[in-house]
């Protein structure tokens, strides 16, 4: 060390330097650092104290002062000694480099001796940092010295030369030698100890770092500074080669600044690539594209510095990049050299996108990109000593290569050679899945289920995400390598300002790979790839040319031998092209017609009865895909003016009849979609403000209407006849009703489009077929009418509303029609589902019918509100009652006649509706039928007695009350009917009784029928012996009982008493009638539960009752006869007394009381029964006279009451309270 100091020409410490020592300390120079900075890790921003952020790279490339504000003083403090700034490097070269080596060795010693004691972490950090900063400062001083003070060498003149001048001339050579010795001292990065290299992976969240971290980053500083110094030296020497005189290698070649720079670059590239390879070997294959090739941001900055320096030298010094070759082996074995090559190339391309300020740029000058490409490609091609596999073999083994190609294309722009090379491989392997088995791909299972999905998948290939996006990095999860190739192809075809040249370059190569033999060789996967390819071409190139070629190629697939699954895919691709035509606003008639012909051919085969069931099942795959695709065409078409109707041809007329239930549901669902879209578009086109903002073309209204008429005509022609043929089905699918409603609404919007057989009133014709026809299934009717009434498109005329009401009543009556107790379990389950659906639809139809204007008017006139009756059955009863009440309130004969006609129109042939119940004996159905008709007879009794409606009444009696089945006593099938009739018989009897009284033409016949009904069912439901429950709940008795007597009730009871007298109390000689005790019990209950007092009525059965009392000795009969006789006599006597009082009150008041006193003495019970009547009469008389209480009259009444015991005394008290 002393020897080194003794060689110094300038003392390290001089008196003049000491005076300026405080002014010579420079600022901290830039260096590599991974110290934590907020937000740096997330954004990938370079260190603010690095070479790029501090502007060192920019100043180097622009030939500016490396440190413009540093080393301005006369002296500089280096290695803790002051030196003369302008001469120190010349005078003390060896000494300074010796001190530099000491500091490096001391830092290495510190690394070796450092422990894991956290107590020493702080001191070790600051000591190592100080050593590193001294070395970096010295290297910075060398750069500044070369830039400011080094003069280009000149030949020395002969003669004595000053030692300083001689040293200055020798300085470049000495620098080369010293730099070489430094590189030998520190060695290669790859040769660093493991504990030093591990500092690359240290988490940089703290502020204290171990000495190994400082040593590693000092090595990076030294390696970069050597390149900077050599580059500056070359610039300063004006390109003159500087030789190191003391160094000659084994081959006799002399060390120069150029060779040292090249060796340093080669070694650095090898070491950096080795570090990247080390990371690549440890990364999972699925994370390679997400993982950077650098361990920390310092190595990233080193790559950027190196790339920009080499690029600059290639432009300014004309150094070929190929001169930098890696001729030494890599530091480790690479598991996947090919994948590593492409991976590193891709990431280095991203590094190359950074400018001199370290900022990543989205767009870079194309010339610079070409330069980057040349540099990086040559570098990468030189890193691997193992011979690379052929490119196509690489593609087979590594999906990541194509992903890397996409990344490079996004950054560097597309390259036709790359596209053609990739196409050569993929064209030969279209049938391959191009997936990595162990990797797994999500999202491919349903990518081509519909044409729209297929088109969207192709479009996604036409707009790849940017390189830095997460979706680009995760692309392998949702696509295979062929899809990635399509993105590369789309980038090539979508070049701006290319004028179609990229398409012309590649067109022939693409088309030439397909011919008939090749098309027949395609599997379903191959055909999918073919379709995606041509959809991408159609999107990015000439649509019509590509579509025409694709259709021609698809036509080469033989229809008879192509598997159905492949045909389905073929049609989806064809429809995807149709969608693309519509999107571009082009007429798709030719494409649609060609595809529709294929569909019609397949539908014909599906229709033939000779086709095997398995074949039909297979054919449904392409047929259903056609339905889905055409549905998407109509849904996505903005105006339906581009010949979409050509997709609807006669094939549907063959397909629909051959469909099974599930298949028919799909087909009818398709029809609903098309109908709804046609109506929607037609209505939109009819609006004055109609416009399509997203399109540059809008058809004229006249053109649009003409095209819509064509679509409607196709629908009427190919679909509506089938609906008509299916309308009478007993198990109609719901979609059938929806489709029929859709046609009705279409006729409402476009009446002229309907066929001639529905004109001139197409809406009424359709409603007659699907809503009003009495042969239709109730579920179909309710569903259909609900559609129309909910849409506000219901009937407008009165007759149409009446028909809707009739349909509603029929559906309510027939809601149990399809429920059979004897059906198999499967049929029972199906019937239950039908009933559940029918209940929902019927409840909704009830709400809709009650909102009809005509129904609301009827209810309003009758003063009834159906809000409380939401269920169909009660609501129907309210409506029937309202019709009957509103009829009774009419006065004019014409109004009554019109009301009868309308009422008959409401119910139609109601007996026909319930006839199935009479045949299948359904318990719920019979109960509903008898109850409904009973309500009708009761509430419409006046209406049914008219000449217009009496025929219906006669039929009701004949069919429901006096039918042959009911009259047969031994018939086992009449039990359910009798049970239903028993519950509703009171309604029938009450209504018939009124009809008898008001009928003008057939009263006698009706009276006879009424007596027959009473006789028949009084006997049928009367027990053989008196039974309290059976008699009290007898339906005839229930019909006749009322709390307040009315004329109608009295007439019914008179009829019952006449029937009892004629048919149940007549003796045959001396033999009593059968069931006499039960009959008398019934008669007694009838008299007790009614307050009839008319002697003419009460005495109708009296003679025969007295005969029973006289001739029958049976105790029960005698008791019942006595009670009946007593009740009749009391009622009759009371009636006579009341009549006597009414006739004489107000005239013979006192005399009346005197007569009654005589009667009270003879028969007190008779007068006692008159007490309520006498008190009422007294008060009426006083009220009429208006003089208050009549004392004399009240006294006479008190005398009478005094004779009547307790009842009289109670009434006297009541009088006193008046």
NORRAMO-V577791 format. One line per field, one symbol per residue. psi: psi as a letter, one per 40 degrees, with the letter a starting at -180 (. if undefined). burial: 1 if it has 16 or more other C-alpha atoms within 10 Angstrom, else 0. A space follows every 50 residues. Layout:
BEGIN
psi->???
burial->???
END
This chain:
BEGIN
psi->ddddddehdhidhidddddedeeehiihiiihieihhhedddeeiiieei dddeeddddddefihdgdeifeidiihhfeihihdeeddddfdddddddd ddddddddddddeiaehddeddddddddddddddddddddddddddddeh ihiihhiiihhhdddddddeddddddddddddddddaiddeiiddddeed ehhfdaehiiddddddddddddddddddddddddddefehhhihdehhad eehihidddddddddddddddddddddddddeiideedeehieidieddd ddddddddddddddddefhhdeegiheiiieihhdgdddddddddddddd deehaeeehhidhihdddddddddddddddeedhdhhiiiddddddehdd dddddddddddeiihddddddddddddefdeidfihdedhhieedfdfdi dddddddddddegiiideiddddededeiiddddddddddddeehifefe dddddedddddeehaddddeehaddddddddddddddddebhdddddddd ddddeehhddehiddddddddddddddddddddefihfdddddddddddd dddddddheehidddddddddddddddddddddddehdefeffdeeegae dddddddeiadddddddddddddddddddddddddeidehihdeiehhii dddddddddddddddddedddddddedeieghiddddddddddddddddg deeiideeiegddddddddedeheeihdddddddddddddeefaididdd dddddddddddddededehhdeiiddddddddddddddddddddddddde ehdddddddddefiheddgdidddddddddddddddddeididddddddd dddddddagddddedddddefhddddddddddddddddefdddeeidded dddddddddddfidddehdehdeedddddddddedddddddddddddehd dfddddddddddddddedddehidihhdddddehdddddeiidhhidddd ddddddddddddeeehigbehiiifdddddddddddddeifhehdddded eddddddddddhehdddddddddddddddddddddddddddddeiedgdd ddddddddddddgddddddedddddddddddddddfeahhdddddddddd ddefaddddddddddde.
burial->00001001011100001000100111001111111000000000111111 11111111111000111001101111111001111111111111111111 10111011011000000000100110011011111111111111111001 01100000000000001111111111111101100101110000011011 00010001111111111111111111111111111110000111000000 00001111011101111111111111111110000001101111111111 11111111111100000000100111000100010011111111111111 11111111010000000010111011111101110000000001110111 11111111111111100011011001100110011000001000001101 11111111101101101000011011001111111111111111100000 01100100010000000011010111111111111111111010011001 10111010000001011111111111111111001101101110111111 01111110000000010011111111111111111011111111111111 11111101100011111111111111111011001000000000000100 00011011111111111111011000110011111111111111111101 11110000000111111011110101111111111111100001100001 11111111111111111111000000010011011001101111111111 01011101100100010000111011111111111111000000011011 01110111011011111101111011111111111111111111110011 01100110111100110000000101110111111111111111111110 01000110111011111110111001000011011111111000000111 11111111111001110000011011111111111110010110101111 11011111100100011111110110111111111011001000110011 01110110010001011111100110111011000000000001011101 101100010011000000
END
